[in-house]
Amino acid sequence: MSTSDAHLHDLAGIGFGPSNLALAIALRELDRPVDADFLEKQQRFEQ
């Protein structure tokens, strides 16, 4: 990957537990867009 191909996010969340879920909701409710990316190793969660 070259430097020109890199994309810089405003925020990166590692894991999608309760705190990052709350953060994602808070970011969605902001009046301005935030470029966020959340990374989770599990593809889905079982009940």
N, CA, C and O of each residue as an XYZ file, in Angstrom:
188
protein
N       0.854     -1.173      0.000
C       0.000      0.000      0.000
C       0.896      1.231      0.000
O       1.804      1.348      0.823
N       0.642      2.121     -0.902
C       1.412      3.361     -0.924
C       0.781      4.385      0.001
O      -0.361      4.225      0.431
N       1.519      5.426      0.300
C       1.010      6.473      1.190
C      -0.238      7.121      0.620
O      -1.133      7.497      1.378
N      -0.320      7.259     -0.689
C      -1.487      7.897     -1.296
C      -2.725      7.016     -1.203
O      -3.841      7.522     -1.318
N      -2.557      5.694     -0.994
C      -3.688      4.784     -0.862
C      -4.221      4.715      0.568
O      -5.320      4.207      0.790
N      -3.474      5.208      1.520
C      -3.863      5.116      2.931
C      -5.055      6.029      3.209
O      -5.190      7.102      2.620
N      -5.907      5.578      4.115
C      -7.070      6.368      4.529
C      -6.985      6.571      6.037
O      -6.830      5.606      6.785
N      -7.081      7.786      6.474
C      -6.995      8.109      7.891
C      -8.395      8.354      8.443
O      -9.115      9.222      7.951
N      -8.779      7.592      9.462
C     -10.078      7.755     10.116
C      -9.953      8.733     11.281
O      -8.870      8.917     11.836
N     -11.069      9.353     11.644
C     -11.098     10.197     12.838
C     -10.994      9.338     14.099
O     -10.426      9.765     15.104
N     -11.547      8.124     14.037
C     -11.599      7.253     15.208
C     -11.605      5.800     14.759
O     -12.226      5.460     13.752
N     -10.916      4.945     15.501
C     -10.953      3.500     15.264
C     -11.268      2.814     16.581
O     -10.560      3.000     17.571
N     -12.321      2.028     16.592
C     -12.705      1.270     17.780
C     -12.284     -0.180     17.617
O     -12.576     -0.800     16.594
N     -11.602     -0.725     18.612
C     -11.148     -2.111     18.571
C     -12.056     -2.944     19.464
O     -12.110     -2.729     20.675
N     -12.761     -3.885     18.872
C     -13.742     -4.685     19.598
C     -15.083     -3.961     19.609
O     -15.138     -2.732     19.642
N     -16.159     -4.736     19.583
C     -17.476     -4.106     19.566
C     -18.258     -4.509     20.807
O     -19.361     -5.049     20.725
N     -17.656     -4.232     21.957
C     -18.307     -4.499     23.235
C     -19.225     -3.350     23.623
O     -19.490     -2.469     22.805
N     -19.711     -3.347     24.856
C     -20.667     -2.332     25.301
C     -20.166     -0.891     25.162
O     -20.935     -0.009     24.780
N     -18.901     -0.645     25.465
C     -18.408      0.738     25.398
C     -18.320      1.238     23.959
O     -18.695      2.379     23.685
N     -17.838      0.419     23.042
C     -17.771      0.852     21.646
C     -19.152      0.899     21.004
O     -19.378      1.699     20.096
N     -20.067      0.070     21.452
C     -21.444      0.153     20.974
C     -22.058      1.489     21.390
O     -22.711      2.151     20.583
N     -21.851      1.886     22.649
C     -22.336      3.184     23.128
C     -21.666      4.327     22.373
O     -22.316      5.319     22.044
N     -20.379      4.195     22.098
C     -19.660      5.214     21.337
C     -20.219      5.336     19.925
O     -20.393      6.447     19.426
N     -20.501      4.215     19.279
C     -21.071      4.240     17.932
C     -22.425      4.946     17.921
O     -22.723      5.702     16.996
N     -23.238      4.706     18.935
C     -24.543      5.371     19.034
C     -24.357      6.865     19.242
O     -25.038      7.667     18.601
N     -23.445      7.251     20.127
C     -23.188      8.675     20.383
C     -22.670      9.374     19.128
O     -23.068     10.503     18.841
N     -21.794      8.720     18.385
C     -21.284      9.317     17.148
C     -22.397      9.499     16.126
O     -22.420     10.490     15.397
N     -23.310      8.553     16.074
C     -24.444      8.634     15.136
C     -25.342      9.824     15.469
O     -25.945     10.414     14.572
N     -25.432     10.180     16.745
C     -26.309     11.263     17.181
C     -25.659     12.641     17.084
O     -26.322     13.646     17.340
N     -24.376     12.710     16.721
C     -23.700     14.003     16.568
C     -24.283     14.792     15.406
O     -24.855     14.223     14.476
N     -24.132     16.103     15.471
C     -24.606     16.957     14.387
C     -23.599     17.082     13.254
O     -23.877     17.746     12.255
N     -22.439     16.460     13.388
C     -21.433     16.518     12.322
C     -20.931     15.106     12.034
O     -20.908     14.258     12.926
N     -20.534     14.856     10.802
C     -20.056     13.509     10.465
C     -18.687     13.215     11.071
O     -17.821     14.088     11.128
N     -18.505     11.992     11.516
C     -17.226     11.515     12.040
C     -16.887     10.241     11.268
O     -17.711      9.334     11.161
N     -15.686     10.182     10.741
C     -15.240      9.012      9.988
C     -14.674      7.993     10.975
O     -13.512      8.075     11.371
N     -15.508      7.040     11.362
C     -15.113      6.044     12.360
C     -15.141      4.652     11.749
O     -15.921      4.376     10.837
N     -14.292      3.792     12.257
C     -14.253      2.401     11.824
C     -14.125      1.534     13.069
O     -13.291      1.804     13.934
N     -14.944      0.499     13.160
C     -14.903     -0.416     14.296
C     -14.459     -1.787     13.805
O     -14.995     -2.304     12.825
N     -13.490     -2.367     14.478
C     -12.932     -3.661     14.090
C     -13.303     -4.702     15.136
O     -13.107     -4.486     16.332
N     -13.836     -5.825     14.687
C     -14.240     -6.911     15.582
C     -13.776     -8.229     14.972
O     -13.960     -8.452     13.775
N     -13.180     -9.100     15.773
C     -12.679    -10.362     15.229
C     -13.795    -11.363     14.945
O     -13.650    -12.211     14.065
N     -14.909    -11.279     15.680
C     -16.028    -12.189     15.440
C     -16.881    -11.665     14.294
O     -17.156    -10.468     14.214
N     -17.299    -12.567     13.404
C     -18.140    -12.144     12.291
C     -19.581    -11.920     12.726
O     -20.289    -11.108     12.131
N     -20.022    -12.633     13.759
C     -21.366    -12.433     14.290
C     -21.408    -12.908     15.733
O     -20.504    -13.604     16.195
N     -22.461    -12.527     16.437
C     -22.623    -12.879     17.843
C     -23.830    -13.792     18.003
O     -24.877    -13.562     17.398
N     -23.679    -14.818     18.811
C     -24.770    -15.747     19.100
C     -25.492    -15.301     20.360
O     -24.900    -14.663     21.230
N     -26.772    -15.638     20.454
C     -27.546    -15.302     21.654
C     -27.441    -16.395     22.673
O     -28.027    -16.292     23.751
